[in-house]
Amino acid sequence: MTLDPQTFLAILAMAVATAATRVGGLVLFSFLTLDRRQKRAMEAIPPAVLMAVVAPTALATGPAETIAAAVTALAALRLPLLAATALGVAAVAVLRAVGL
């Protein structure tokens, strides 16, 4: 497999842009003081982004994926994002294994 230099530069530029966005957000938030309501709003963003990414695929595929997406959404209300995601992955694996 060969990698075209332009493709490599595009990938590198996207990686730099992604890292700069993440670091920029951390730097920005180090200068902000958030009240309780604003902190709760910020904590709601990761599950909302997860559902925005997953929902179109989950609802356009089979019943196993749709049920697993619902399990993930319910788990995200109480569990950390990583745990909710792991539970969703496990749910879809089990549901596919049983033939749903």
C-alpha positions in Angstrom: 0.0 0.0 0.0 1.4 3.4 -0.9 0.4 6.7 0.5 0.1 9.7 -1.7 1.9 12.8 -0.2 -1.2 14.9 -0.7 -3.3 12.4 1.1 -0.8 12.2 3.9 -0.8 16.0 4.2 -4.6 16.1 4.3 -4.7 13.5 7.0 -2.0 15.4 9.0 -3.8 18.7 8.6 -7.1 17.1 9.8 -5.3 15.7 12.8 -3.7 19.1 13.7 -7.1 20.8 13.3 -8.7 18.2 15.6 -6.0 18.5 18.2 -6.1 22.3 18.0 -9.9 22.3 18.5 -9.7 20.1 21.6 -6.8 22.0 23.2 -8.5 25.3 22.3 -11.6 24.3 24.1 -9.7 23.3 27.2 -7.8 26.5 27.2 -11.0 28.5 26.8 -12.7 26.8 29.6 -9.8 27.4 31.9 -10.6 31.1 31.8 -14.4 30.7 32.4 -16.3 30.5 35.6 -19.4 28.5 35.2 -22.4 28.5 37.6 -24.2 25.3 38.5 -26.7 25.6 35.7 -24.0 26.1 33.1 -22.0 23.2 34.4 -25.0 20.9 34.1 -25.6 22.1 30.5 -22.0 21.3 29.6 -22.3 17.9 31.2 -25.3 17.2 28.9 -23.4 17.8 25.7 -21.5 14.4 25.4 -24.6 12.2 25.6 -26.4 14.6 23.2 -23.6 14.4 20.7 -23.5 10.6 21.0 -27.2 10.3 20.3 -27.0 12.8 17.3 -24.3 10.6 15.7 -25.9 7.2 16.5 -29.6 7.9 16.1 -29.8 8.1 12.2 -27.9 4.9 11.8 -29.7 3.1 14.6 -33.1 3.9 13.2 -32.2 3.1 9.6 -30.9 -0.4 10.4 -32.4 -3.5 12.0 -34.3 -4.0 15.3 -31.1 -5.1 17.2 -29.5 -1.7 16.5 -32.6 0.2 17.4 -33.1 -1.6 20.7 -29.4 -1.2 21.5 -29.6 2.6 20.8 -32.5 2.8 23.2 -30.5 0.9 25.8 -27.6 3.3 25.3 -29.8 6.3 25.6 -31.3 5.1 28.9 -27.9 4.2 30.3 -26.5 7.6 29.3 -29.1 9.2 31.7 -27.4 7.5 34.7 -24.0 6.2 33.7 -20.8 7.8 32.5 -20.5 8.1 28.7 -18.0 5.3 28.3 -20.1 2.9 30.4 -23.2 3.8 28.4 -21.4 3.2 25.2 -20.0 -0.1 26.4 -23.5 -1.2 27.4 -24.8 -0.3 24.0 -22.1 -2.3 22.2 -22.8 -5.3 24.4 -26.5 -5.0 23.9 -26.2 -5.0 20.1 -23.8 -7.9 20.2 -26.2 -10.0 22.3 -29.2 -9.0 20.2 -27.4 -9.9 17.0 -26.3 -13.2 18.5 -29.8 -14.2 19.4 -30.9 -13.4 15.9 -32.9 -10.2 16.5 
